[in-house]
Amino acid sequence: MRTAVDTNVISALWSREPLSGEMARRLGEAEMEGGLVISAPVYAELLAHPKATAGFVDGFLADTNVVVDFDLDEAVWREAGGCFAQYAERRRRSGSSHPKRLLVDFLIGAHAYLRADRLLTLDGSRYSQSFPQLRLGP
């Protein structure tokens, strides 16, 4: 069972947020159950963390056996675009003029949906509406 990891999970570990112990446990379990992967957008977001350098990020990923999938093919872009368009339409219907979520969230969700078996995130509700078939966990 391959687990895609969202940026917020790794960021919580690095920032030693209250949930960091739980996230470390879940990452360990997921790694043993089939491996960990992050998408290229997650890698790019990790580089923006205050404590991060490319060397730090690459070292952390190597130490924790997290694979980076830099190849976002047409299927991922189409899935992300379709889900983002549906989200934008829901926002317009609700009276909000502009989307609040960024396209990168949809790329992360589409990557997890198409390239992994589940997504480990601290924002499950953000993904469950746009990707109802995406399994969240562990």
Rosetta silent file (secondary structure, phi, psi, omega in degrees, C-alpha in Angstrom):
SEQUENCE: MRTAVDTNVISALWSREPLSGEMARRLGEAEMEGGLVISAPVYAELLAHPKATAGFVDGFLADTNVVVDFDLDEAVWREAGGCFAQYAERRRRSGSSHPKRLLVDFLIGAHAYLRADRLLTLDGSRYSQSFPQLRLGP
SCORE:     score description
SCORE:     0.000 S_00000001
   1 L     0.000  108.097 -178.881    0.000    0.000    0.000 S_00000001
   2 L   -84.161  131.520 -177.942    1.780    3.112   -1.282 S_00000001
   3 E  -114.074  122.059  171.196    1.113    6.295    0.698 S_00000001
   4 E   -82.035  143.719 -176.732    1.409    9.782   -0.754 S_00000001
   5 E  -117.562  131.814  177.927    2.365   12.373    1.847 S_00000001
   6 L   -82.156  155.233 -179.527    1.097   15.961    1.918 S_00000001
   7 H   -54.916  -41.436 -173.564    3.403   18.877    2.649 S_00000001
   8 H   -64.005  -26.259  178.610    1.664   19.710    5.919 S_00000001
   9 H   -68.941  -48.575 -179.489    2.585   16.347    7.460 S_00000001
  10 H   -68.730  -39.927  177.660    6.316   16.790    6.901 S_00000001
  11 H   -60.530  -39.600  177.859    6.156   20.469    7.836 S_00000001
  12 H   -62.217  -38.816  177.071    4.473   19.530   11.129 S_00000001
  13 H   -63.159  -49.174 -177.244    7.378   17.181   11.887 S_00000001
  14 H   -64.578  -32.864 -178.689    9.990   19.803   11.120 S_00000001
  15 H   -89.033   -3.452 -178.142    8.170   22.459   13.165 S_00000001
  16 L    54.219   46.015  177.339    7.567   20.044   16.053 S_00000001
  17 L   -69.478  162.510 -176.795    3.868   20.847   16.079 S_00000001
  18 L   -53.182  -31.801 -178.994    1.679   19.061   18.650 S_00000001
  19 L   -86.727    3.205 -173.278    0.693   16.374   16.131 S_00000001
  20 H   -63.003  -36.678  177.525    4.281   15.681   15.079 S_00000001
  21 H   -63.303  -44.050  177.730    4.608   12.555   17.236 S_00000001
  22 H   -64.467  -41.120  179.991    1.422   11.106   15.780 S_00000001
  23 H   -66.174  -39.400  177.728    2.527   12.010   12.257 S_00000001
  24 H   -62.132  -41.219  178.285    5.922   10.350   12.796 S_00000001
  25 H   -63.295  -46.757 -179.323    4.145    7.186   13.950 S_00000001
  26 H   -64.245  -39.516  177.208    1.799    7.211   10.952 S_00000001
  27 H   -62.348  -42.802  178.689    4.662    7.789    8.537 S_00000001
  28 H   -61.104  -43.983  178.029    6.529    4.855   10.032 S_00000001
  29 H   -62.562  -46.338 -178.111    3.499    2.602    9.702 S_00000001
  30 H   -64.399  -37.634  179.021    2.840    3.703    6.147 S_00000001
  31 H   -63.494  -40.787  179.234    6.465    3.167    5.151 S_00000001
  32 H   -71.097  -26.834 -177.611    6.324   -0.391    6.471 S_00000001
  33 H   -83.544   -6.807  178.757    2.993   -1.038    4.691 S_00000001
  34 L   156.964   -0.291  175.105    4.283   -0.247    1.224 S_00000001
  35 L   106.637  161.584 -176.759    6.340    2.896    0.990 S_00000001
  36 E  -120.426  143.370  178.600    6.049    6.653    0.932 S_00000001
  37 E  -141.916  146.048  169.305    5.943    9.025   -2.021 S_00000001
  38 E  -124.200  152.432  177.245    5.615   12.769   -2.484 S_00000001
  39 E   -86.064  165.829  178.327    4.724   14.589   -5.674 S_00000001
  40 H   -56.578  -40.571  177.753    6.866   17.277   -7.262 S_00000001
  41 H   -61.912  -36.229  176.885    4.585   20.046   -5.889 S_00000001
  42 H   -64.590  -44.743  177.624    5.103   18.751   -2.336 S_00000001
  43 H   -56.113  -46.717 -179.809    8.866   18.760   -2.879 S_00000001
  44 H   -62.416  -41.667  177.898    8.682   22.366   -4.101 S_00000001
  45 H   -64.826  -37.321  179.399    6.560   23.418   -1.115 S_00000001
  46 H   -61.528  -33.436  179.200    9.000   21.743    1.296 S_00000001
  47 L   -64.383  -19.512  179.608   11.796   23.935   -0.055 S_00000001
  48 L   -87.211   -6.014  179.192    9.856   26.969    1.222 S_00000001
  49 L   -63.152  140.887 -177.415    9.881   25.753    4.845 S_00000001
  50 L   -55.822  -30.091 -177.893   11.882   28.143    7.054 S_00000001
  51 L   -91.988   -0.034 -167.949   14.309   25.400    8.110 S_00000001
  52 L   -95.245  142.865  162.446   14.752   23.939    4.634 S_00000001
  53 L  -129.283  166.852  178.456   17.530   23.929    2.117 S_00000001
  54 H   -58.928  -40.344  178.950   17.665   21.573   -0.839 S_00000001
  55 H   -63.929  -41.605  178.257   20.272   19.514    1.017 S_00000001
  56 H   -62.566  -48.308 -179.194   18.134   19.342    4.144 S_00000001
  57 H   -61.301  -49.642 -178.774   15.031   18.283    2.187 S_00000001
  58 H   -61.537  -39.828  177.869   16.919   15.697    0.139 S_00000001
  59 H   -64.917  -43.820  178.141   18.606   14.309    3.257 S_00000001
  60 H   -60.690  -46.101 -178.598   15.328   14.039    5.142 S_00000001
  61 H   -63.692  -40.325  178.013   13.647   12.266    2.237 S_00000001
  62 H   -66.253  -43.186 -178.989   16.544    9.828    1.877 S_00000001
  63 H   -65.308  -29.511 -176.761   16.655    9.146    5.631 S_00000001
  64 L  -103.600    8.349  177.684   12.910    8.462    5.769 S_00000001
  65 L    58.730   38.225  176.007   12.731    6.455    2.517 S_00000001
  66 E   -95.467  124.673  178.736   10.376    8.921    0.846 S_00000001
  67 E   -90.200  139.590  175.386   10.467    8.749   -2.947 S_00000001
  68 E  -100.295  125.016  176.116    9.881   11.922   -4.973 S_00000001
  69 E   -99.036   96.828 -178.704    7.738   11.469   -8.079 S_00000001
  70 L   -81.868  -10.201 -174.881    8.832   14.355  -10.287 S_00000001
  71 L   -94.863   98.584  175.370    6.910   13.030  -13.319 S_00000001
  72 L  -101.168  100.095 -175.292    3.423   14.495  -13.411 S_00000001
  73 L   -82.024 -176.972 -175.591    2.018   13.187  -16.653 S_00000001
  74 H   -56.445  -39.534 -178.323   -1.057   14.221  -18.585 S_00000001
  75 H   -60.760  -41.334  179.255   -3.430   12.089  -16.501 S_00000001
  76 H   -65.607  -45.179  179.633   -2.431   13.873  -13.288 S_00000001
  77 H   -63.301  -41.191  179.797   -2.804   17.318  -14.886 S_00000001
  78 H   -66.883  -42.286  178.329   -6.194   16.432  -16.365 S_00000001
  79 H   -62.907  -46.491  179.732   -7.481   15.018  -13.068 S_00000001
  80 H   -62.253  -45.609 -179.484   -6.229   18.050  -11.137 S_00000001
  81 H   -63.143  -42.995  178.700   -7.658   20.480  -13.681 S_00000001
  82 H   -63.486  -44.177  179.434  -11.053   18.807  -13.745 S_00000001
  83 H   -68.112  -37.472  177.899  -11.323   18.723   -9.953 S_00000001
  84 H   -65.543  -40.623  178.244  -10.107   22.334   -9.677 S_00000001
  85 H   -63.148  -42.746  177.651  -12.721   23.434  -12.237 S_00000001
  86 H   -62.951  -40.907  177.586  -15.488   21.665  -10.286 S_00000001
  87 H   -62.211  -46.811 -179.665  -14.269   23.311   -7.073 S_00000001
  88 H   -60.702  -38.934  177.724  -14.217   26.768   -8.720 S_00000001
  89 H   -65.054  -41.653  176.553  -17.763   26.213   -9.970 S_00000001
  90 H   -60.274  -40.928  179.124  -18.931   25.244   -6.456 S_00000001
  91 H   -63.845  -43.073  179.700  -17.345   28.461   -5.127 S_00000001
  92 H   -63.855  -42.345  179.571  -19.090   30.575   -7.777 S_00000001
  93 H   -64.102  -30.010 -178.513  -22.458   28.939   -7.041 S_00000001
  94 L   -82.402   -1.779  178.640  -22.016   29.638   -3.337 S_00000001
  95 L    96.788   -0.636  176.523  -21.564   33.352   -4.028 S_00000001
  96 L   -89.237  134.959 -174.443  -17.801   33.483   -3.611 S_00000001
  97 L   -82.767  -31.447 -175.002  -16.062   35.085   -6.528 S_00000001
  98 L  -126.342  144.507  175.148  -12.594   33.545   -6.250 S_00000001
  99 L   -64.020  144.671  176.659  -11.322   30.118   -5.261 S_00000001
 100 L   -93.151  -27.292 -178.983   -9.596   29.983   -1.876 S_00000001
 101 L   -88.803  152.610 -179.501   -7.629   26.828   -2.579 S_00000001
 102 L   -94.263  154.874  178.153   -4.635   26.739   -4.858 S_00000001
 103 H   -56.645  -32.539 -178.670   -4.168   24.551   -7.905 S_00000001
 104 H   -57.868  -35.484  177.272   -1.224   22.886   -6.133 S_00000001
 105 H   -60.363  -36.933 -178.810   -3.654   21.232   -3.687 S_00000001
 106 H   -76.031  -31.604  173.510   -5.401   19.615   -6.643 S_00000001
 107 H   -65.989  -42.084  177.884   -2.112   18.442   -8.144 S_00000001
 108 H   -63.324  -44.393  179.077   -1.232   16.805   -4.814 S_00000001
 109 H   -65.208  -44.264 -179.963   -4.676   15.196   -4.628 S_00000001
 110 H   -64.805  -41.126  177.832   -4.642   14.013   -8.240 S_00000001
 111 H   -60.536  -47.559 -179.884   -1.143   12.574   -7.836 S_00000001
 112 H   -62.263  -42.247 -178.481   -2.190   10.682   -4.701 S_00000001
 113 H   -64.673  -41.977 -174.837   -5.371    9.433   -6.356 S_00000001
 114 H   -91.253  -23.766 -172.059   -3.647    8.211   -9.523 S_00000001
 115 H  -118.895   -3.436 -179.493   -0.199    7.182   -8.236 S_00000001
 116 L  -137.605  175.956  179.155   -0.694    6.004   -4.657 S_00000001
 117 L   -95.691  -16.773 -179.408   -3.191    4.040   -2.635 S_00000001
 118 E  -166.100  169.778  179.042   -3.908    6.784   -0.110 S_00000001
 119 E  -125.148  128.747  173.691   -2.918   10.261    1.060 S_00000001
 120 E   -97.430  116.861 -175.897   -1.590   11.149    4.491 S_00000001
 121 L  -148.064  158.172  172.104   -2.582   14.749    5.207 S_00000001
 122 L   -91.834   -4.338 -178.104   -3.632   17.031    8.043 S_00000001
 123 L  -118.475   53.829 -176.693   -6.326   18.506    5.760 S_00000001
 124 H   -56.194  -38.436 -178.441   -8.468   15.502    4.990 S_00000001
 125 H   -64.682  -29.728  178.379  -11.644   17.527    4.535 S_00000001
 126 H   -64.289  -35.628 -175.988   -9.956   19.583    1.779 S_00000001
 127 H   -91.648  -29.011 -174.151   -9.346   16.464   -0.257 S_00000001
 128 H   -64.981  -33.740 -179.998  -12.433   14.401    0.556 S_00000001
 129 H   -75.433  -42.650 -177.017  -14.849   16.683   -1.276 S_00000001
 130 H   -80.985  -27.077 -179.402  -12.755   17.121   -4.423 S_00000001
 131 L  -129.686   69.323 -173.795  -11.414   13.549   -4.496 S_00000001
 132 L   -62.305  -21.463 -179.811  -14.157   11.426   -2.894 S_00000001
 133 L   -90.758   -5.462  179.535  -12.569    8.173   -4.096 S_00000001
 134 L   -77.683  124.964  178.194   -9.158    9.038   -2.626 S_00000001
 135 L   -79.184  132.758  177.278   -8.450    7.059    0.512 S_00000001
 136 E  -107.212  143.856  179.030   -7.089    9.138    3.382 S_00000001
 137 L   150.190 -167.684   15.585   -4.979    7.667    6.134 S_00000001
 138 L   -77.342    0.000    0.000   -3.505    5.559    7.543 S_00000001
